Amino acid sequence: MKLFQRIFATFCAVIICAIFVASFSFWVVQNTFAENHYRQQRIIETTLLNSMVSAFKARGEQGAKDILQEWRDHPISRNVFMIAGDDDRDILGRRLDPRLIEVARQNARNNPSSDMMHIEYDRLGQEYLFFIKGTDDQSDKPVSPLFIPGLPLAPVWHEIIILSFIFLVGLLLAYILANNITKPIRILGRGMNRLAAGELETRIAQQMDDRDDELSQLAGQFDKMAQQLQKLVEKERHLLHHVSHEMRSPLARMQAIVGLIQAQPQKQEQYLQRLESELVRMDTLVGELLTLSRLETANIPMEKENLKLVPFIRQLLEDSQAVALKNRQEVVLQLEKVPEDATLQANESYLYRALDNVIRNAMAYSPEGSVINVKLHQDTRNWIIEVIDNGHGVAENQLPHIFTAFYRADSSANKPGTGLGLALTKHIVGQHGGKIFAENIKPNGLKMCFILPKKVKESKV
């Protein structure tokens, strides 16, 4: 059975039972009050009738008439009568149906001890009938709750109509409630089917009719998931496009070199050196692609350990001196109030790679004879590393994109590289809980700023 059918059946049963229970409870309370009222009314009427009989015995017709006259304006007196002989009016002149009088007289003769009707005679033998109207029917008693006033049908049809109405109301309310609950689930199911079919632009939150409940929140989460999935797929497509492009170039060059070797065997050694250079470039590209993929998809946190930051930076700069001397450049470290024992929770090999990428870029884009400054300072929560070069910088509109894989700014169009270095650097810094950003400096140059959180000391219990 489907969820809608189960919810509908449950609500239908609950609503119908609730209506029946409420109706029955109301009827029980109403019947109890009506019975008590009916009983109290009969007691008062009986008392009035007995008082009239006693007064008749003591003072005759006038005595009974005086008592009934005293009660004339009271509702109780409407059902108490005294008939003299065969008259069809009582002693107060109220006309009655002769058949009603005859039935009351017959009942009084058959039940001489009844408190509801009684026959007395005066000294001349005149018959007087005392009775309470309605003692032979249930017209004053409460009626069944399954009764429609003014409908000229048998009681059973009243019950059928009311029960059918209750059943239909229960079905309608159950349908409304079940549909209200299952509609968002159906919308969510259709959205999942469309998403599974490849329609990544699918969104469902706007179909929730301004609901503000858990189901609408689930729809919002679905939209966020679909949006993130769409971004990931587009990113993968973008990456695949650039990878195929980057791989095609060295492969084409290697194919051309092989053709040259075949055509000019005497220059084989020269061409083999060029072929080796292309193979190294492709190997580097594949290695960086694998590293980038590992950083983007790994669910296991990067392993980190306490790293002494100052010796680490000095060793990094010392390793860079060979390239700097080749370019007739100088790499200078500036420490601003940073203790020698400063530590950082980091993965040394990955962090080394991230900083080395930036420093090598700074040397590649700075003119000969320039100075690359590496500043290390701190604030209350972070270690801050700045790498400042003397190059031409990057166009302002391109700065936000330089950390994207395979993105090459205009200033790097003629520079060698895979276009993955800064993308790797950003992911590595992110894995360390930090941030990296770039900004141009005046009059010329580019500053790359690493912000790395300090080691968090565990509190002692």
Solvent accessible surface area in square Angstrom, and as a share of the most:
residue,aa,sasa,rsa
1,M,159,0.71
2,K,151,0.64
3,L,74,0.37
4,F,54,0.23
5,Q,89,0.40
6,R,120,0.44
7,I,28,0.14
8,F,53,0.22
9,A,52,0.40
10,T,80,0.46
11,F,53,0.22
12,C,14,0.09
13,A,55,0.43
14,V,86,0.50
15,I,23,0.12
16,I,25,0.13
17,C,76,0.45
18,A,55,0.42
19,I,44,0.22
20,F,83,0.34
21,V,97,0.56
22,A,62,0.48
23,S,40,0.26
24,F,129,0.54
25,S,54,0.35
26,F,131,0.54
27,W,71,0.25
28,V,59,0.34
29,V,81,0.46
30,Q,81,0.36
31,N,38,0.20
32,T,69,0.40
33,F,145,0.61
34,A,27,0.21
35,E,54,0.24
36,N,57,0.29
37,H,121,0.54
38,Y,33,0.13
39,R,130,0.47
40,Q,110,0.49
41,Q,28,0.13
42,R,24,0.09
43,I,104,0.53
44,I,69,0.35
45,E,0,0.00
46,T,21,0.12
47,T,79,0.46
48,L,4,0.02
49,L,2,0.01
50,N,67,0.34
51,S,43,0.28
52,M,0,0.00
53,V,16,0.09
54,S,70,0.45
55,A,10,0.08
56,F,10,0.04
57,K,132,0.56
58,A,83,0.64
59,R,139,0.51
60,G,23,0.23
61,E,72,0.32
62,Q,107,0.48
63,G,0,0.00
64,A,0,0.00
65,K,68,0.29
66,D,49,0.25
67,I,32,0.16
68,L,0,0.00
69,Q,85,0.38
70,E,136,0.61
71,W,86,0.30
72,R,118,0.43
73,D,145,0.75
74,H,82,0.37
75,P,79,0.49
76,I,13,0.07
77,S,2,0.02
78,R,157,0.57
79,N,20,0.10
80,V,0,0.00
81,F,8,0.03
82,M,0,0.00
83,I,0,0.00
84,A,30,0.23
85,G,12,0.12
86,D,141,0.73
87,D,70,0.36
88,D,44,0.23
89,R,94,0.34
90,D,8,0.04
91,I,24,0.12
92,L,18,0.09
93,G,39,0.38
94,R,61,0.22
95,R,145,0.53
96,L,18,0.09
97,D,62,0.32
98,P,85,0.53
99,R,183,0.67
100,L,41,0.20
101,I,8,0.04
102,E,89,0.40
103,V,65,0.37
104,A,8,0.06
105,R,17,0.06
106,Q,85,0.38
107,N,40,0.21
108,A,6,0.04
109,R,130,0.48
110,N,95,0.49
111,N,74,0.38
112,P,98,0.62
113,S,104,0.67
114,S,32,0.21
115,D,82,0.43
116,M,45,0.20
117,M,14,0.06
118,H,51,0.23
119,I,29,0.15
120,E,27,0.12
121,Y,128,0.49
122,D,46,0.24
123,R,242,0.88
124,L,170,0.85
125,G,51,0.49
126,Q,72,0.32
127,E,29,0.13
128,Y,13,0.05
129,L,1,0.00
130,F,0,0.00
131,F,3,0.01
132,I,2,0.01
133,K,82,0.35
134,G,8,0.08
135,T,45,0.26
136,D,80,0.41
137,D,66,0.34
138,Q,109,0.48
139,S,88,0.57
140,D,73,0.38
141,K,62,0.26
142,P,38,0.24
143,V,97,0.56
144,S,57,0.36
145,P,54,0.34
146,L,45,0.22
147,F,88,0.37
148,I,52,0.26
149,P,112,0.70
150,G,81,0.78
151,L,59,0.29
152,P,123,0.77
153,L,86,0.43
154,A,49,0.38
155,P,95,0.60
156,V,81,0.46
157,W,131,0.46
158,H,2,0.01
159,E,68,0.30
160,I,80,0.40
161,I,71,0.36
162,I,34,0.17
163,L,67,0.33
164,S,52,0.33
165,F,132,0.55
166,I,13,0.06
167,F,102,0.43
168,L,111,0.55
169,V,45,0.26
170,G,0,0.00
171,L,50,0.25
172,L,107,0.53
173,L,77,0.38
174,A,0,0.00
175,Y,111,0.42
176,I,90,0.46
177,L,77,0.38
178,A,0,0.00
179,N,43,0.22
180,N,75,0.39
181,I,62,0.32
182,T,4,0.02
183,K,77,0.33
184,P,4,0.02
185,I,66,0.33
186,R,98,0.36
187,I,5,0.03
188,L,21,0.10
189,G,29,0.28
190,R,131,0.48
191,G,2,0.02
192,M,101,0.45
193,N,105,0.54
194,R,98,0.36
195,L,19,0.10
196,A,93,0.72
197,A,83,0.64
198,G,51,0.49
199,E,68,0.30
200,L,24,0.12
201,E,104,0.47
202,T,1,0.01
203,R,62,0.23
204,I,2,0.01
205,A,44,0.34
206,Q,131,0.58
207,Q,67,0.30
208,M,9,0.04
209,D,99,0.51
210,D,147,0.76
211,R,59,0.22
212,D,135,0.70
213,D,42,0.22
214,E,135,0.60
215,L,44,0.22
216,S,18,0.12
217,Q,114,0.51
218,L,87,0.43
219,A,1,0.01
220,G,24,0.23
221,Q,106,0.47
222,F,8,0.04
223,D,20,0.11
224,K,130,0.55
225,M,95,0.42
226,A,0,0.00
227,Q,86,0.38
228,Q,100,0.44
229,L,67,0.33
230,Q,44,0.20
231,K,112,0.47
232,L,88,0.44
233,V,41,0.23
234,E,86,0.39
235,K,95,0.40
236,E,91,0.41
237,R,153,0.56
238,H,78,0.35
239,L,33,0.16
240,L,126,0.63
241,H,117,0.52
242,H,42,0.19
243,V,29,0.17
244,S,45,0.29
245,H,96,0.43
246,E,28,0.12
247,M,46,0.21
248,R,149,0.54
249,S,40,0.26
250,P,0,0.00
251,L,92,0.46
252,A,52,0.41
253,R,96,0.35
254,M,18,0.08
255,Q,140,0.62
256,A,58,0.45
257,I,4,0.02
258,V,65,0.37
259,G,34,0.33
260,L,62,0.31
261,I,30,0.15
262,Q,139,0.62
263,A,73,0.57
264,Q,57,0.25
265,P,84,0.53
266,Q,142,0.63
267,K,91,0.38
268,Q,87,0.39
269,E,129,0.58
270,Q,99,0.44
271,Y,14,0.05
272,L,77,0.38
273,Q,112,0.50
274,R,115,0.42
275,L,31,0.16
276,E,107,0.48
277,S,69,0.44
278,E,25,0.11
279,L,90,0.45
280,V,90,0.52
281,R,77,0.28
282,M,27,0.12
283,D,103,0.54
284,T,63,0.37
285,L,2,0.01
286,V,56,0.32
287,G,30,0.29
288,E,23,0.10
289,L,27,0.14
290,L,105,0.52
291,T,9,0.05
292,L,3,0.02
293,S,51,0.33
294,R,126,0.46
295,L,13,0.06
296,E,55,0.25
297,T,91,0.53
298,A,50,0.39
299,N,149,0.77
300,I,142,0.72
301,P,105,0.66
302,M,24,0.11
303,E,147,0.66
304,K,75,0.32
305,E,106,0.47
306,N,82,0.42
307,L,15,0.07
308,K,122,0.52
309,L,0,0.00
310,V,0,0.00
311,P,63,0.39
312,F,10,0.04
313,I,1,0.01
314,R,110,0.40
315,Q,93,0.41
316,L,1,0.00
317,L,9,0.05
318,E,116,0.52
319,D,61,0.32
320,S,0,0.00
321,Q,56,0.25
322,A,73,0.57
323,V,46,0.27
324,A,0,0.00
325,L,129,0.64
326,K,172,0.73
327,N,42,0.21
328,R,168,0.61
329,Q,12,0.05
330,E,96,0.43
331,V,10,0.06
332,V,47,0.27
333,L,42,0.21
334,Q,60,0.27
335,L,58,0.29
336,E,82,0.37
337,K,190,0.80
338,V,14,0.08
339,P,66,0.41
340,E,94,0.42
341,D,102,0.53
342,A,5,0.04
343,T,43,0.25
344,L,3,0.02
345,Q,71,0.32
346,A,0,0.00
347,N,27,0.14
348,E,83,0.37
349,S,81,0.52
350,Y,46,0.17
351,L,0,0.00
352,Y,65,0.25
353,R,80,0.29
354,A,0,0.00
355,L,1,0.00
356,D,21,0.11
357,N,27,0.14
358,V,2,0.01
359,I,1,0.01
360,R,105,0.38
361,N,52,0.27
362,A,5,0.04
363,M,3,0.01
364,A,50,0.38
365,Y,64,0.24
366,S,10,0.07
367,P,76,0.48
368,E,112,0.50
369,G,59,0.56
370,S,13,0.09
371,V,55,0.32
372,I,0,0.00
373,N,37,0.19
374,V,2,0.01
375,K,51,0.22
376,L,0,0.00
377,H,40,0.18
378,Q,63,0.28
379,D,64,0.33
380,T,129,0.75
381,R,192,0.70
382,N,35,0.18
383,W,15,0.05
384,I,23,0.12
385,I,1,0.00
386,E,23,0.10
387,V,2,0.01
388,I,23,0.12
389,D,10,0.05
390,N,52,0.27
391,G,2,0.02
392,H,180,0.80
393,G,12,0.11
394,V,19,0.11
395,A,51,0.39
396,E,119,0.53
397,N,114,0.58
398,Q,23,0.10
399,L,21,0.10
400,P,101,0.63
401,H,87,0.39
402,I,13,0.07
403,F,26,0.11
404,T,62,0.36
405,A,14,0.11
406,F,11,0.04
407,Y,74,0.28
408,R,85,0.31
409,A,9,0.07
410,D,109,0.56
411,S,54,0.35
412,S,10,0.06
413,A,74,0.58
414,N,151,0.77
415,K,75,0.32
416,P,129,0.81
417,G,31,0.30
418,T,16,0.09
419,G,17,0.17
420,L,0,0.00
421,G,18,0.17
422,L,31,0.15
423,A,4,0.03
424,L,0,0.00
425,T,0,0.00
426,K,109,0.46
427,H,51,0.23
428,I,0,0.00
429,V,1,0.00
430,G,46,0.44
431,Q,57,0.25
432,H,13,0.06
433,G,58,0.56
434,G,13,0.12
435,K,147,0.62
436,I,21,0.10
437,F,82,0.34
438,A,17,0.13
439,E,66,0.30
440,N,50,0.25
441,I,51,0.26
442,K,196,0.83
443,P,133,0.84
444,N,69,0.36
445,G,2,0.02
446,L,22,0.11
447,K,35,0.15
448,M,11,0.05
449,C,6,0.04
450,F,0,0.00
451,I,45,0.23
452,L,0,0.00
453,P,46,0.29
454,K,50,0.21
455,K,70,0.30
456,V,128,0.74
457,K,172,0.73
458,E,161,0.72
459,S,104,0.67
460,K,201,0.85
461,V,197,1.13
